[in-house]
């Protein structure tokens, strides 16, 4: 995570792998700031429970980065 508030382009988008993007394409586009922002609470809930992504939970640091991005107002 950068020293400032995390941004979608620098800190959040790179966390989503191509397989994650493909798996979730039926629901929303994980490459889209607007769609991730609009679904951030639901995504965070799944990430913090470890049910997303489906193959293995994110490291705690990555989940914390996502939360910090949400808390910062989901900057692009």
Biopython code that builds the backbone (N, CA, C, O; Angstrom):
import numpy as np
from Bio.PDB.StructureBuilder import StructureBuilder

atoms = [
    (1, "UNK", "N", (0.858, -1.179, 0.000)),
    (1, "UNK", "CA", (0.000, 0.000, 0.000)),
    (1, "UNK", "C", (0.896, 1.230, 0.000)),
    (1, "UNK", "O", (1.915, 1.264, 0.689)),
    (2, "UNK", "N", (0.509, 2.244, -0.779)),
    (2, "UNK", "CA", (1.332, 3.446, -0.785)),
    (2, "UNK", "C", (1.140, 4.237, 0.504)),
    (2, "UNK", "O", (0.257, 3.923, 1.302)),
    (3, "UNK", "N", (1.957, 5.252, 0.709)),
    (3, "UNK", "CA", (1.943, 6.019, 1.957)),
    (3, "UNK", "C", (0.655, 6.842, 2.115)),
    (3, "UNK", "O", (0.200, 7.081, 3.233)),
    (4, "UNK", "N", (0.089, 7.261, 1.016)),
    (4, "UNK", "CA", (-1.152, 8.021, 1.023)),
    (4, "UNK", "C", (-2.311, 7.034, 1.206)),
    (4, "UNK", "O", (-2.105, 5.849, 1.468)),
    (5, "UNK", "N", (-3.514, 7.548, 1.063)),
    (5, "UNK", "CA", (-4.669, 6.650, 1.044)),
    (5, "UNK", "C", (-4.548, 5.753, -0.180)),
    (5, "UNK", "O", (-4.097, 6.200, -1.234)),
    (6, "UNK", "N", (-4.946, 4.490, -0.048)),
    (6, "UNK", "CA", (-4.883, 3.602, -1.209)),
    (6, "UNK", "C", (-5.826, 4.068, -2.311)),
    (6, "UNK", "O", (-6.892, 4.622, -2.041)),
    (7, "UNK", "N", (-5.423, 3.839, -3.545)),
    (7, "UNK", "CA", (-6.270, 4.169, -4.687)),
    (7, "UNK", "C", (-6.600, 2.889, -5.435)),
    (7, "UNK", "O", (-5.909, 1.878, -5.307)),
    (8, "UNK", "N", (-7.664, 2.949, -6.214)),
    (8, "UNK", "CA", (-8.075, 1.780, -6.972)),
    (8, "UNK", "C", (-6.991, 1.374, -7.960)),
    (8, "UNK", "O", (-6.585, 0.213, -8.000)),
    (9, "UNK", "N", (-6.521, 2.331, -8.757)),
    (9, "UNK", "CA", (-5.572, 2.018, -9.831)),
    (9, "UNK", "C", (-4.256, 1.449, -9.298)),
    (9, "UNK", "O", (-3.710, 0.512, -9.881)),
    (10, "UNK", "N", (-3.745, 1.999, -8.206)),
    (10, "UNK", "CA", (-2.424, 1.604, -7.714)),
    (10, "UNK", "C", (-2.486, 0.437, -6.730)),
    (10, "UNK", "O", (-1.651, -0.466, -6.784)),
    (11, "UNK", "N", (-3.467, 0.452, -5.836)),
    (11, "UNK", "CA", (-3.472, -0.505, -4.728)),
    (11, "UNK", "C", (-4.526, -1.603, -4.802)),
    (11, "UNK", "O", (-4.278, -2.717, -4.343)),
    (12, "UNK", "N", (-5.684, -1.319, -5.363)),
    (12, "UNK", "CA", (-6.793, -2.283, -5.328)),
    (12, "UNK", "C", (-6.867, -3.118, -6.594)),
    (12, "UNK", "O", (-6.889, -4.347, -6.514)),
    (13, "UNK", "N", (-6.905, -2.494, -7.744)),
    (13, "UNK", "CA", (-7.025, -3.237, -9.010)),
    (13, "UNK", "C", (-5.974, -4.339, -9.135)),
    (13, "UNK", "O", (-6.320, -5.442, -9.557)),
    (14, "UNK", "N", (-4.695, -4.093, -8.787)),
    (14, "UNK", "CA", (-3.689, -5.160, -8.913)),
    (14, "UNK", "C", (-3.932, -6.367, -8.001)),
    (14, "UNK", "O", (-3.356, -7.430, -8.229)),
    (15, "UNK", "N", (-4.764, -6.220, -6.984)),
    (15, "UNK", "CA", (-5.052, -7.348, -6.089)),
    (15, "UNK", "C", (-5.927, -8.402, -6.769)),
    (15, "UNK", "O", (-5.900, -9.573, -6.388)),
    (16, "UNK", "N", (-6.694, -7.990, -7.763)),
    (16, "UNK", "CA", (-7.584, -8.917, -8.460)),
    (16, "UNK", "C", (-6.841, -9.574, -9.620)),
    (16, "UNK", "O", (-6.401, -8.902, -10.552)),
    (17, "UNK", "N", (-6.712, -10.884, -9.548)),
    (17, "UNK", "CA", (-6.040, -11.650, -10.604)),
    (17, "UNK", "C", (-6.999, -11.863, -11.773)),
    (17, "UNK", "O", (-8.209, -11.680, -11.638)),
    (18, "UNK", "N", (-6.448, -12.249, -12.910)),
    (18, "UNK", "CA", (-7.281, -12.522, -14.082)),
    (18, "UNK", "C", (-8.342, -13.573, -13.768)),
    (18, "UNK", "O", (-9.480, -13.459, -14.223)),
    (19, "UNK", "N", (-7.980, -14.589, -13.000)),
    (19, "UNK", "CA", (-8.955, -15.628, -12.656)),
    (19, "UNK", "C", (-10.082, -15.066, -11.792)),
    (19, "UNK", "O", (-11.236, -15.466, -11.946)),
    (20, "UNK", "N", (-9.760, -14.144, -10.888)),
    (20, "UNK", "CA", (-10.790, -13.515, -10.053)),
    (20, "UNK", "C", (-11.753, -12.711, -10.930)),
    (20, "UNK", "O", (-12.969, -12.758, -10.749)),
    (21, "UNK", "N", (-11.184, -11.978, -11.874)),
    (21, "UNK", "CA", (-11.981, -11.144, -12.774)),
    (21, "UNK", "C", (-12.928, -12.013, -13.595)),
    (21, "UNK", "O", (-14.103, -11.683, -13.756)),
    (22, "UNK", "N", (-12.411, -13.120, -14.108)),
    (22, "UNK", "CA", (-13.244, -14.033, -14.896)),
    (22, "UNK", "C", (-14.331, -14.675, -14.040)),
    (22, "UNK", "O", (-15.488, -14.748, -14.455)),
    (23, "UNK", "N", (-13.961, -15.143, -12.840)),
    (23, "UNK", "CA", (-14.924, -15.815, -11.958)),
    (23, "UNK", "C", (-16.081, -14.900, -11.556)),
    (23, "UNK", "O", (-17.212, -15.364, -11.407)),
    (24, "UNK", "N", (-15.810, -13.611, -11.380)),
    (24, "UNK", "CA", (-16.841, -12.685, -10.911)),
    (24, "UNK", "C", (-17.518, -11.905, -12.034)),
    (24, "UNK", "O", (-18.375, -11.061, -11.772)),
    (25, "UNK", "N", (-17.139, -12.180, -13.281)),
    (25, "UNK", "CA", (-17.683, -11.405, -14.407)),
    (25, "UNK", "C", (-19.200, -11.516, -14.523)),
    (25, "UNK", "O", (-19.839, -10.629, -15.090)),
    (26, "UNK", "N", (-19.778, -12.575, -14.003)),
    (26, "UNK", "CA", (-21.240, -12.727, -14.044)),
    (26, "UNK", "C", (-21.924, -11.698, -13.150)),
    (26, "UNK", "O", (-23.077, -11.337, -13.385)),
    (27, "UNK", "N", (-21.216, -11.227, -12.125)),
    (27, "UNK", "CA", (-21.823, -10.308, -11.155)),
    (27, "UNK", "C", (-21.437, -8.851, -11.407)),
    (27, "UNK", "O", (-22.294, -7.967, -11.418)),
    (28, "UNK", "N", (-20.142, -8.610, -11.609)),
    (28, "UNK", "CA", (-19.636, -7.265, -11.865)),
    (28, "UNK", "C", (-18.205, -7.351, -12.364)),
    (28, "UNK", "O", (-17.570, -8.403, -12.309)),
    (29, "UNK", "N", (-17.711, -6.217, -12.853)),
    (29, "UNK", "CA", (-16.388, -6.129, -13.455)),
    (29, "UNK", "C", (-15.374, -5.657, -12.416)),
    (29, "UNK", "O", (-15.393, -4.495, -12.012)),
    (30, "UNK", "N", (-14.495, -6.550, -11.987)),
    (30, "UNK", "CA", (-13.497, -6.202, -10.976)),
    (30, "UNK", "C", (-12.413, -5.270, -11.507)),
    (30, "UNK", "O", (-11.580, -4.799, -10.733)),
    (31, "UNK", "N", (-12.407, -4.994, -12.808)),
    (31, "UNK", "CA", (-11.450, -4.032, -13.356)),
    (31, "UNK", "C", (-12.032, -2.622, -13.376)),
    (31, "UNK", "O", (-11.326, -1.666, -13.695)),
    (32, "UNK", "N", (-13.300, -2.488, -13.040)),
    (32, "UNK", "CA", (-13.993, -1.199, -13.082)),
    (32, "UNK", "C", (-14.051, -0.566, -11.696)),
    (32, "UNK", "O", (-14.625, -1.134, -10.768)),
    (33, "UNK", "N", (-13.455, 0.609, -11.565)),
    (33, "UNK", "CA", (-13.515, 1.327, -10.288)),
    (33, "UNK", "C", (-14.959, 1.499, -9.833)),
    (33, "UNK", "O", (-15.288, 1.224, -8.679)),
    (34, "UNK", "N", (-15.816, 1.952, -10.737)),
    (34, "UNK", "CA", (-17.210, 2.220, -10.366)),
    (34, "UNK", "C", (-17.917, 0.967, -9.867)),
    (34, "UNK", "O", (-18.649, 1.019, -8.878)),
    (35, "UNK", "N", (-17.705, -0.154, -10.540)),
    (35, "UNK", "CA", (-18.394, -1.383, -10.132)),
    (35, "UNK", "C", (-17.835, -1.939, -8.821)),
    (35, "UNK", "O", (-18.591, -2.447, -7.993)),
    (36, "UNK", "N", (-16.540, -1.847, -8.632)),
    (36, "UNK", "CA", (-15.963, -2.308, -7.361)),
    (36, "UNK", "C", (-16.404, -1.377, -6.237)),
    (36, "UNK", "O", (-16.750, -1.837, -5.149)),
    (37, "UNK", "N", (-16.392, -0.071, -6.494)),
    (37, "UNK", "CA", (-16.866, 0.894, -5.490)),
    (37, "UNK", "C", (-18.310, 0.598, -5.103)),
    (37, "UNK", "O", (-18.646, 0.562, -3.919)),
    (38, "UNK", "N", (-19.168, 0.386, -6.107)),
    (38, "UNK", "CA", (-20.590, 0.162, -5.849)),
    (38, "UNK", "C", (-20.851, -1.144, -5.102)),
    (38, "UNK", "O", (-21.888, -1.288, -4.453)),
    (39, "UNK", "N", (-19.932, -2.084, -5.186)),
    (39, "UNK", "CA", (-20.086, -3.387, -4.530)),
    (39, "UNK", "C", (-19.067, -3.605, -3.417)),
    (39, "UNK", "O", (-18.872, -4.732, -2.964)),
    (40, "UNK", "N", (-18.418, -2.531, -2.977)),
    (40, "UNK", "CA", (-17.300, -2.642, -2.033)),
    (40, "UNK", "C", (-17.686, -3.336, -0.727)),
    (40, "UNK", "O", (-16.935, -4.180, -0.237)),
    (41, "UNK", "N", (-18.827, -3.000, -0.166)),
    (41, "UNK", "CA", (-19.228, -3.622, 1.112)),
    (41, "UNK", "C", (-19.375, -5.135, 0.961)),
    (41, "UNK", "O", (-18.892, -5.896, 1.799)),
    (42, "UNK", "N", (-20.035, -5.565, -0.096)),
    (42, "UNK", "CA", (-20.234, -6.998, -0.329)),
    (42, "UNK", "C", (-18.902, -7.688, -0.617)),
    (42, "UNK", "O", (-18.652, -8.792, -0.133)),
    (43, "UNK", "N", (-18.048, -7.035, -1.407)),
    (43, "UNK", "CA", (-16.738, -7.615, -1.702)),
    (43, "UNK", "C", (-15.925, -7.726, -0.418)),
    (43, "UNK", "O", (-15.324, -8.765, -0.150)),
    (44, "UNK", "N", (-15.906, -6.663, 0.373)),
    (44, "UNK", "CA", (-15.149, -6.684, 1.632)),
    (44, "UNK", "C", (-15.643, -7.792, 2.561)),
    (44, "UNK", "O", (-14.840, -8.492, 3.179)),
    (45, "UNK", "N", (-16.945, -7.947, 2.658)),
    (45, "UNK", "CA", (-17.509, -9.000, 3.516)),
    (45, "UNK", "C", (-16.987, -10.364, 3.093)),
    (45, "UNK", "O", (-16.567, -11.157, 3.935)),
    (46, "UNK", "N", (-17.011, -10.640, 1.805)),
    (46, "UNK", "CA", (-16.537, -11.930, 1.290)),
    (46, "UNK", "C", (-15.029, -12.077, 1.492)),
    (46, "UNK", "O", (-14.551, -13.151, 1.856)),
    (47, "UNK", "N", (-14.282, -10.996, 1.253)),
    (47, "UNK", "CA", (-12.830, -11.055, 1.440)),
    (47, "UNK", "C", (-12.476, -11.319, 2.898)),
    (47, "UNK", "O", (-11.609, -12.142, 3.190)),
    (48, "UNK", "N", (-13.147, -10.622, 3.813)),
    (48, "UNK", "CA", (-12.827, -10.769, 5.238)),
    (48, "UNK", "C", (-13.260, -12.123, 5.787)),
    (48, "UNK", "O", (-12.669, -12.622, 6.745)),
    (49, "UNK", "N", (-14.286, -12.720, 5.188)),
    (49, "UNK", "CA", (-14.718, -14.077, 5.577)),
    (49, "UNK", "C", (-13.830, -15.151, 4.957)),
    (49, "UNK", "O", (-13.823, -16.298, 5.405)),
    (50, "UNK", "N", (-13.078, -14.769, 3.919)),
    (50, "UNK", "CA", (-12.231, -15.737, 3.226)),
    (50, "UNK", "C", (-12.950, -16.520, 2.150)),
    (50, "UNK", "O", (-12.414, -17.502, 1.635)),
    (51, "UNK", "N", (-14.179, -16.095, 1.794)),
    (51, "UNK", "CA", (-14.931, -16.828, 0.773)),
    (51, "UNK", "C", (-14.706, -16.264, -0.631)),
    (51, "UNK", "O", (-15.227, -16.807, -1.605)),
    (52, "UNK", "N", (-13.957, -15.212, -0.737)),
    (52, "UNK", "CA", (-13.578, -14.640, -2.029)),
    (52, "UNK", "C", (-12.117, -14.260, -1.928)),
    (52, "UNK", "O", (-11.730, -13.637, -0.940)),
    (53, "UNK", "N", (-11.298, -14.597, -2.885)),
    (53, "UNK", "CA", (-11.581, -15.441, -4.034)),
    (53, "UNK", "C", (-11.825, -16.884, -3.623)),
    (53, "UNK", "O", (-11.588, -17.272, -2.478)),
    (54, "UNK", "N", (-12.297, -17.662, -4.569)),
    (54, "UNK", "CA", (-12.767, -19.004, -4.230)),
    (54, "UNK", "C", (-11.632, -20.002, -3.983)),
    (54, "UNK", "O", (-11.868, -21.040, -3.364)),
    (55, "UNK", "N", (-10.415, -19.726, -4.445)),
    (55, "UNK", "CA", (-9.347, -20.720, -4.298)),
    (55, "UNK", "C", (-8.537, -20.591, -3.018)),
    (55, "UNK", "O", (-8.007, -21.588, -2.528)),
    (56, "UNK", "N", (-8.425, -19.388, -2.462)),
    (56, "UNK", "CA", (-7.680, -19.181, -1.215)),
    (56, "UNK", "C", (-7.940, -17.768, -0.722)),
    (56, "UNK", "O", (-8.057, -16.848, -1.530)),
    (57, "UNK", "N", (-8.031, -17.578, 0.588)),
    (57, "UNK", "CA", (-8.282, -16.228, 1.106)),
    (57, "UNK", "C", (-7.115, -15.284, 0.806)),
    (57, "UNK", "O", (-5.969, -15.707, 0.654)),
    (58, "UNK", "N", (-7.443, -14.004, 0.726)),
    (58, "UNK", "CA", (-6.412, -12.981, 0.595)),
    (58, "UNK", "C", (-5.615, -12.898, 1.883)),
    (58, "UNK", "O", (-6.147, -13.200, 2.952)),
    (59, "UNK", "N", (-4.353, -12.496, 1.810)),
    (59, "UNK", "CA", (-3.596, -12.220, 3.032)),
    (59, "UNK", "C", (-4.257, -11.072, 3.804)),
    (59, "UNK", "O", (-4.890, -10.197, 3.212)),
    (60, "UNK", "N", (-4.103, -11.087, 5.115)),
    (60, "UNK", "CA", (-4.697, -10.040, 5.964)),
    (60, "UNK", "C", (-4.318, -8.645, 5.491)),
    (60, "UNK", "O", (-5.146, -7.735, 5.516)),
    (61, "UNK", "N", (-3.070, -8.470, 5.058)),
    (61, "UNK", "CA", (-2.615, -7.156, 4.603)),
    (61, "UNK", "C", (-3.418, -6.673, 3.401)),
    (61, "UNK", "O", (-3.734, -5.487, 3.305)),
    (62, "UNK", "N", (-3.746, -7.569, 2.492)),
    (62, "UNK", "CA", (-4.535, -7.188, 1.313)),
    (62, "UNK", "C", (-5.966, -6.830, 1.696)),
    (62, "UNK", "O", (-6.535, -5.879, 1.161)),
    (63, "UNK", "N", (-6.544, -7.585, 2.616)),
    (63, "UNK", "CA", (-7.900, -7.279, 3.099)),
    (63, "UNK", "C", (-7.889, -5.917, 3.795)),
    (63, "UNK", "O", (-8.811, -5.120, 3.616)),
    (64, "UNK", "N", (-6.850, -5.649, 4.588)),
    (64, "UNK", "CA", (-6.727, -4.359, 5.273)),
    (64, "UNK", "C", (-6.570, -3.213, 4.279)),
    (64, "UNK", "O", (-7.100, -2.124, 4.500)),
    (65, "UNK", "N", (-5.854, -3.447, 3.196)),
    (65, "UNK", "CA", (-5.696, -2.429, 2.152)),
    (65, "UNK", "C", (-7.048, -2.114, 1.526)),
    (65, "UNK", "O", (-7.373, -0.950, 1.293)),
    (66, "UNK", "N", (-7.839, -3.155, 1.254)),
    (66, "UNK", "CA", (-9.170, -2.946, 0.682)),
    (66, "UNK", "C", (-10.028, -2.135, 1.639)),
    (66, "UNK", "O", (-10.726, -1.216, 1.211)),
    (67, "UNK", "N", (-9.988, -2.457, 2.924)),
    (67, "UNK", "CA", (-10.762, -1.721, 3.938)),
    (67, "UNK", "C", (-10.307, -0.272, 4.012)),
    (67, "UNK", "O", (-11.131, 0.638, 4.093)),
    (68, "UNK", "N", (-8.992, -0.057, 3.985)),
    (68, "UNK", "CA", (-8.455, 1.309, 4.035)),
    (68, "UNK", "C", (-8.918, 2.114, 2.820)),
    (68, "UNK", "O", (-9.213, 3.304, 2.929)),
    (69, "UNK", "N", (-8.979, 1.456, 1.668)),
    (69, "UNK", "CA", (-9.471, 2.111, 0.451)),
    (69, "UNK", "C", (-10.931, 2.512, 0.640)),
    (69, "UNK", "O", (-11.319, 3.623, 0.278)),
    (70, "UNK", "N", (-11.727, 1.634, 1.193)),
    (70, "UNK", "CA", (-13.133, 1.951, 1.453)),
    (70, "UNK", "C", (-13.225, 3.124, 2.428)),
    (70, "UNK", "O", (-13.987, 4.065, 2.207)),
    (71, "UNK", "N", (-12.446, 3.059, 3.504)),
    (71, "UNK", "CA", (-12.494, 4.100, 4.527)),
    (71, "UNK", "C", (-12.044, 5.464, 4.002)),
    (71, "UNK", "O", (-12.452, 6.505, 4.518)),
    (72, "UNK", "N", (-11.196, 5.443, 2.968)),
    (72, "UNK", "CA", (-10.699, 6.679, 2.355)),
    (72, "UNK", "C", (-11.686, 7.265, 1.346)),
    (72, "UNK", "O", (-11.438, 8.328, 0.778)),
    (73, "UNK", "N", (-12.812, 6.568, 1.123)),
    (73, "UNK", "CA", (-13.815, 7.071, 0.197)),
    (73, "UNK", "C", (-13.713, 6.473, -1.198)),
    (73, "UNK", "O", (-14.253, 7.032, -2.153)),
    (74, "UNK", "N", (-13.027, 5.344, -1.325)),
    (74, "UNK", "CA", (-12.856, 4.601, -2.572)),
    (74, "UNK", "C", (-12.284, 5.444, -3.714)),
    (74, "UNK", "O", (-12.869, 5.501, -4.797)),
    (75, "UNK", "N", (-11.125, 6.109, -3.472)),
    (75, "UNK", "CA", (-10.544, 6.928, -4.543)),
    (75, "UNK", "C", (-10.128, 6.100, -5.751)),
    (75, "UNK", "O", (-9.690, 4.955, -5.633)),
    (76, "UNK", "N", (-10.281, 6.723, -6.921)),
    (76, "UNK", "CA", (-9.895, 6.064, -8.162)),
    (76, "UNK", "C", (-8.392, 5.938, -8.220)),
    (76, "UNK", "O", (-7.855, 5.406, -9.192)),
]
sb = StructureBuilder()
sb.init_structure("model")
sb.init_model(0)
sb.init_chain("A")
sb.init_seg("    ")
for serial, (resi, resn, name, xyz) in enumerate(atoms, 1):
    if name == "N":
        sb.init_residue(resn, " ", resi, " ")
    sb.init_atom(name, np.array(xyz, "f"), 0.0, 1.0, " ", f" {name:<3s}", serial, name[0])
structure = sb.get_structure()
